[in-house]
Amino acid sequence: MTGSSNAAGGGRAPPPVLIDMVGPLMNDQPQISVVVPFHNSERHLAACIESLLGQRDVDGPFEVILVDNGSTDASASVAERFEGVFVLEETVPGAYAARNTGIRKARAPLIAFTDADCVVAPDWLRSIRRGMRDSAIAIQLGRCSYPPQASWALRLLGAYENAKTDYVINRCPAAYRFGYTNNMAVRASVFEEIGLFLEWRRAADSELLHRLASRRPDLRPVYRRSMRVTHMEFLRARDRARRLSLYARTNSNIETFRELGVAQRAGLLMHLFRGRRAND
């Protein structure tokens, strides 16, 4: 079971070996392919897979493609317990290399992404399909929340993150756009036309949005509030803030990327607080 990786859109050795695929989706042409990379993810992986296989009212068949990116724990054994999924292996380190392996295996016109430490809402795939009815929409980003036991500060930070994504994706010029593959859907035709993810360590999801804006300005991304996942990894605002700071630094490596100014971020916070007070 081997896989190898080149730059986005480049050639590749023969496709990775299929480890396991059983279940009712096998003979159906899927309408959505879900790609989930994992690396030493045994803590949350089962819950992630269960949430995907438990989707309701999807309006068509879907497939789940799990990509083991060199796990040394029991993650692969967890994945192989589930019927109705593909399990692949990518030996080149990096989540984007693993995602590209999944994209190459995907058979559906829509490709959805989440992470192994996330649990998707029961109507996640239905929301994706409905949001993609407009042919001008190429990429969707959804709402991310945190577990019930997360701190109050983290829940507030999450609300700010979602408000910022809504503002940037739906209202700002393309230079401010960013992405996140823990809750993202992309038309397969986008990858066919402009290439796969760059196999960077981070920020390749944001880079994809900027490449789309450059190559296909007639297509657009959207933020869809009803497309929901719960990010299980974080429970404290301090840990999440460190990760967000890292993302901000790596997004700055994208030549066309611009971060919101202080005044814009302050305005978002004020809008968020006013909305919360109105709901109290």
Secondary structure, 3 states (H helix, E strand, C coil): CCCCCCCCCCCCCCCCCCCECCCCCCCCCCCEEEEEEECCCCCCHHHHHHHHHCCCCCCCCEEEEEEECCCCCCHHHHHHCCCCCEEEECCCCCHHHHHHHHHHHCCCCEEEEECCCEEECCCHHHHHHHHCCCCCEEEEEEEEECCCCCCHHHHHHHHHHHHHHHHHHHHCCHHHCCCCCCEEEEEHHHHHHHCCCCCCCCCHHHHHHHHHHHHCCCCEEEEEEEEEEEECCCCCHHHHHHHHHHHHHHHCCCCCCCCCCHHHHHHHHHHHHHHHHHHC
